[in-house]
Amino acid sequence: MKEDKKFTVLDFMRKKESGEKITMLTAYDYPMASLIDRAGIDSVLVGDSLGMVVLGRESTVSVTMDEMIHHAKAVRRGVKRAFLIGDMPFMSYQASDEDAVRNAGRFIKESGCDAVKIEGGREICSRASAIIKVGIPVLGHVGLTPQSVSKLGGYKVQGKDESSAARLAGDVKHLTKAGCFAVILECIPKTLAKKISDKAGIPVIGIGAGVACDGQVLVTYDMIGYFDKFVPKFVKQYADISGTIFEAIRKFKLDIESGDFPDDEHSFTP
């Protein structure tokens, strides 16, 4: 596939079948989205993680549809080639199939996303199916699901025992049957992720799930060291943007206080 060709929902399965890895990163604004798109990443997720890494909240639960759409609109302006997915926030789809369809439709219409993501396994399959039936592609998400973190007892690795492992594998099968084009597996043992990926009829995107998945996704702000409140074990940091920005701000302060800025080069003359 050419670098400048639009990545579509069909390319997810094409890559799985050919053994090519799928790449995905999060974005919340135009400048970052543009950089990610230009770098050739396959898919961009406007994640509800923005509640924590952009808005400074303790969890993703309080993020609203209006907030998600606001950020997705900005990201859409920067994404020309990658497949754009909007993360459905907490209680935008859980209550009923009708709520799920209405909010997913609003998300797509107002933001221009190509698909939506919802969290949960077999318990939300009717929601996924209802959204898909009106023509909106759905990305599933099982394992550690941040919107259900209270029920899960915190941010913990899932599927460590035989019973929960079997349930996760079953959830992927249910989501596949519901029509999801792919599924995210978050924070599960790599051996379990391999078993699920090998048997899954749809692409499996890992985050903290080992190398055997069909692709990988990370929160970009974690990956570049911009959000430094904490770093999950599964995150590889490719840069220290937070440190670079802090040092630039510190130098700016010192230059103003010393009178070194603005100098003649950065001033207008008659």
KOLLO-911227 format. One record per residue (C-alpha): residue number from 1; residue in three letters; x, y, z. Coordinates in steps of 0.2 Angstrom, whole numbers, plus 2048, in hexadecimal, padded with zeros to 3 digits. Example, Ala and Ser with C-alpha at 12.3 -4.5 7.8 and 13.67 -1.06 7.14 Angstrom:
! KOLLO-911227
resi	resn	X	Y	Z
1	ALA	83E	7EA	827
2	SER	844	7FB	824
! end
This chain:
! KOLLO-911227
resi	resn	X	Y	Z
1	MET	800	800	800
2	LYS	807	811	7FC
3	GLU	80B	81D	80A
4	ASP	7FF	82A	804
5	LYS	7F0	81E	801
6	LYS	7E2	820	80D
7	PHE	7E2	812	81A
8	THR	7D0	80A	81B
9	VAL	7C7	7FD	826
10	LEU	7CB	7F0	819
11	ASP	7DE	7F3	81B
12	PHE	7DD	7EC	82D
13	MET	7D9	7DB	827
14	ARG	7E4	7DC	818
15	LYS	7F3	7DF	824
16	LYS	7EE	7D1	830
17	GLU	7ED	7C5	821
18	SER	7FD	7CA	81A
19	GLY	806	7CA	82B
20	GLU	80A	7DD	82A
21	LYS	809	7E6	83B
22	ILE	7FC	7F3	83E
23	THR	801	803	846
24	MET	7F6	80F	850
25	LEU	7F9	81E	85B
26	THR	7ED	82A	864
27	ALA	7EB	83C	860
28	TYR	7E1	84A	868
29	ASP	7E6	85A	85E
30	TYR	7EA	860	84C
31	PRO	7FD	861	84E
32	MET	800	850	855
33	ALA	7F3	848	849
34	SER	7FC	850	83A
35	LEU	80D	849	840
36	ILE	806	838	843
37	ASP	7FE	837	832
38	ARG	80D	83E	829
39	ALA	818	830	832
40	GLY	80D	823	829
41	ILE	804	81B	838
42	ASP	7F6	811	832
43	SER	7E8	816	83F
44	VAL	7E5	825	84B
45	LEU	7DB	823	85A
46	VAL	7D3	832	863
47	GLY	7D3	829	873
48	ASP	7C9	82E	883
49	SER	7DA	82D	88B
50	LEU	7DA	83F	887
51	GLY	7D1	841	898
52	MET	7E1	83C	8A1
53	VAL	7EF	842	895
54	VAL	7E7	852	88F
55	LEU	7DA	857	89B
56	GLY	7E3	852	8AB
57	ARG	7D5	847	8B2
58	GLU	7D8	837	8BD
59	SER	7CF	82B	8B1
60	THR	7C6	82B	8A0
61	VAL	7B5	829	8A7
62	SER	7B0	83B	8A8
63	VAL	7B4	83F	895
64	THR	7A5	845	88C
65	MET	79F	843	87A
66	ASP	7A1	855	877
67	GLU	7B3	854	87D
68	MET	7B7	845	872
69	ILE	7AF	84E	862
70	HIS	7B8	85E	865
71	HIS	7C9	855	865
72	ALA	7C4	849	857
73	LYS	7C0	858	84C
74	ALA	7D1	85F	84F
75	VAL	7DA	84F	84B
76	ARG	7CF	84C	83C
77	ARG	7D7	85C	834
78	GLY	7E8	855	836
79	VAL	7E5	843	830
80	LYS	7E4	841	81E
81	ARG	7EA	82F	81B
82	ALA	7E8	825	82B
83	PHE	7D8	81C	831
84	LEU	7D0	827	83E
85	ILE	7C7	81F	84D
86	GLY	7BD	828	85A
87	ASP	7BC	821	86C
88	MET	7AA	820	872
89	PRO	7AB	827	884
90	PHE	7A3	820	894
91	MET	790	81E	894
92	SER	78F	824	881
93	TYR	78A	812	87C
94	GLN	788	807	88C
95	ALA	776	80B	890
96	SER	76D	805	880
97	ASP	770	801	86E
98	GLU	766	811	869
99	ASP	772	81B	873
100	ALA	781	812	86B
101	VAL	77B	815	85A
102	ARG	776	827	85D
103	ASN	786	82C	865
104	ALA	791	823	858
105	GLY	788	82B	84A
106	ARG	78A	83C	852
107	PHE	79D	838	854
108	ILE	79F	834	842
109	LYS	795	842	83B
110	GLU	79C	850	846
111	SER	7AE	84B	847
112	GLY	7B1	842	836
113	CYS	7B8	832	83E
114	ASP	7B9	822	834
115	ALA	7B4	817	842
116	VAL	7B0	816	855
117	LYS	7B7	80C	863
118	ILE	7AE	804	871
119	GLU	7B4	7FB	881
120	GLY	7AD	7EA	887
121	GLY	7AB	7D8	882
122	ARG	79B	7CE	87F
123	GLU	791	7DA	88A
124	ILE	792	7E8	87D
125	CYS	791	7DD	86D
126	SER	77F	7E3	86A
127	ARG	785	7F5	86B
128	ALA	793	7F1	85E
129	SER	787	7E8	853
130	ALA	77A	7F6	853
131	ILE	788	803	84F
132	ILE	78F	7F8	841
133	LYS	77D	7F5	839
134	VAL	77C	808	836
135	GLY	78C	808	82C
136	ILE	799	80D	839
137	PRO	7A8	802	83C
138	VAL	7AC	7FD	84E
139	LEU	7BC	7F9	856
140	GLY	7BB	7EF	866
141	HIS	7C5	7F0	876
142	VAL	7C7	7E2	883
143	GLY	7D3	7DE	891
144	LEU	7D7	7ED	89C
145	THR	7C9	7F9	897
146	PRO	7CC	80A	8A0
147	GLN	7B9	80F	8A0
148	SER	7B6	800	8AB
149	VAL	7C6	802	8B6
150	SER	7BC	803	8C6
151	LYS	7B3	7F2	8C2
152	LEU	7C4	7EA	8BE
153	GLY	7CC	7F0	8CE
154	GLY	7D8	7FC	8C6
155	TYR	7E5	7FC	8B8
156	LYS	7EA	7EA	8B9
157	VAL	7EF	7DD	8AD
158	GLN	7E0	7D2	8A7
159	GLY	7DE	7C0	8A2
160	LYS	7EB	7B9	8AE
161	ASP	7E1	7AA	8B3
162	GLU	7D9	79D	8A9
163	SER	7C7	7A3	8AB
164	SER	7CA	7B5	8A7
165	ALA	7D5	7B0	898
166	ALA	7C8	7A5	891
167	ARG	7BB	7B3	893
168	LEU	7C6	7C0	88A
169	ALA	7C9	7B4	87B
170	GLY	7B6	7B1	87B
171	ASP	7B3	7C4	87B
172	VAL	7BE	7C6	86B
173	LYS	7B3	7B8	863
174	HIS	7A3	7C1	868
175	LEU	7AA	7D2	861
176	THR	7AF	7CA	851
177	LYS	79E	7C2	84F
178	ALA	796	7D3	853
179	GLY	79F	7DA	844
180	CYS	7AE	7E4	84B
181	PHE	7BC	7E7	83F
182	ALA	7CA	7E5	84C
183	VAL	7CC	7E5	85F
184	ILE	7D8	7EC	86B
185	LEU	7DF	7E1	878
186	GLU	7E6	7EB	887
187	CYS	7F1	7E5	895
188	ILE	7F0	7D2	894
189	PRO	7FE	7C5	894
190	LYS	808	7C3	884
191	THR	805	7B1	883
192	LEU	7F2	7B3	884
193	ALA	7F3	7C1	877
194	LYS	7FC	7B6	86B
195	LYS	7EE	7A8	86D
196	ILE	7E0	7B5	86A
197	SER	7E9	7BD	85B
198	ASP	7ED	7AD	853
199	LYS	7DB	7A7	854
200	ALA	7D2	7B7	852
201	GLY	7C8	7BA	841
202	ILE	7CC	7CD	842
203	PRO	7DC	7D7	845
204	VAL	7E1	7D8	858
205	ILE	7EA	7E9	85D
206	GLY	7F4	7E7	86D
207	ILE	7F8	7F4	87A
208	GLY	802	7EB	888
209	ALA	7FE	7DB	880
210	GLY	80F	7D5	878
211	VAL	816	7D4	867
212	ALA	80B	7C6	860
213	CYS	7FC	7D2	85D
214	ASP	7F8	7D7	84B
215	GLY	7FC	7E9	84F
216	GLN	800	7F5	85D
217	VAL	7F9	805	865
218	LEU	800	811	872
219	VAL	7FB	821	879
220	THR	806	82D	870
221	TYR	809	839	87F
222	ASP	80F	82A	888
223	MET	81A	824	87A
224	ILE	823	835	877
225	GLY	824	839	88A
226	TYR	818	848	88A
227	PHE	80D	841	897
228	ASP	819	83E	8A6
229	LYS	80D	83B	8B4
230	PHE	810	828	8B2
231	VAL	816	81C	8A5
232	PRO	80E	80B	8A3
233	LYS	819	7FC	8A3
234	PHE	815	7F8	891
235	VAL	81A	809	88A
236	LYS	82A	80C	881
237	GLN	82F	81E	881
238	TYR	837	824	871
239	ALA	839	836	877
240	ASP	839	841	886
241	ILE	82E	84F	87F
242	SER	829	855	891
243	GLY	83C	858	895
244	THR	83F	861	885
245	ILE	830	86C	887
246	PHE	834	870	899
247	GLU	846	875	895
248	ALA	840	880	887
249	ILE	834	889	893
250	ARG	841	88B	8A0
251	LYS	84D	893	894
252	PHE	840	89F	88E
253	LYS	83D	8A4	8A0
254	LEU	850	8A7	8A3
255	ASP	852	8B1	892
256	ILE	844	8BD	897
257	GLU	84A	8BF	8A8
258	SER	85C	8C3	8A2
259	GLY	856	8CE	894
260	ASP	85D	8C2	886
261	PHE	84C	8C1	87E
262	PRO	846	8C9	874
263	ASP	856	8CE	86B
264	ASP	859	8D7	85B
265	GLU	856	8C8	851
266	HIS	845	8C6	858
267	SER	840	8D8	858
268	PHE	83A	8E4	84A
269	THR	844	8F4	845
270	PRO	83E	904	83D
! end
